[in-house]
Amino acid sequence: MVSTILPVLIGYLLGSISFSFLAGKLLKGIDIRNHGSGNAGATNTLRVLGKGPAIAVLLLDAMKGVAAVWIGSRLSGGDAVITVLSGVSVIVGHNWPVFFGFRGGKGIATTIGVMATLSFLPALLAGIVAIISIVITRYVSLGSLLFTALLPVLIWFMGHDVYVFGLSLLLFLFAWIRHRSNIAKLLKGQENKIGAKKNA
C-alpha cells in the first residue's frame, strides 16, 4: 500500500511547487497569476519577468516531471502502473497546486519531463515539431498542442508500453482542456505571440 500511495502523493506534492509563482514573488514581489495571461507557467514568466527566469522555470518544471517518474519507479520497484500514475500526479499537482490555492499552470513543461523520461524518442520527435511550429508561428500554445497531439500517435506507432500510451492520451486531454481559451483565440487570430506583451 505504501509503495502504491507514497509515490503518487510525492508526485503531487512535487508538482504543487509552483516555480513561476515563486519567481514572481522573489524577483518582483508579485503574484504572477495576477499579471500577463494569469497563468503560472514558463510562457507567462517570459512575458512578465523575462528570458532568464522563464528558462529557469521551464527547466525546473520539466525536472519535476523527471523526478516524479524516477521516484515512482524506484519506490514501486519498477511497477509500470505506479510509475505512470506518478507522472499523472505531478502534472495534476502543477495544474492544481495544493500550496497555491489550486491555481497553477497548464502543465506542458512538466509533461515534457514526464514523457521524455518514460518515452524519450517520441517525446523528442514531437518536441522538434513543436519547436519548429513555435519558431515559425511564434505561438507557444500551438506548439504545446501539437506536442501533446503527436505524442499518442508516435507512441502507438513505435510500439511503446500500453500504459505510457494511455498516459499520453490522458495528457493530451489535460493539455487541450487547459488550453481551451488559447484554442479559441488561435481560431480567431487573437492569440498572443511569444515576445509580445499582453494587453492590460
Beta strands, then each sheet from edge to edge (+ up, - down):
end
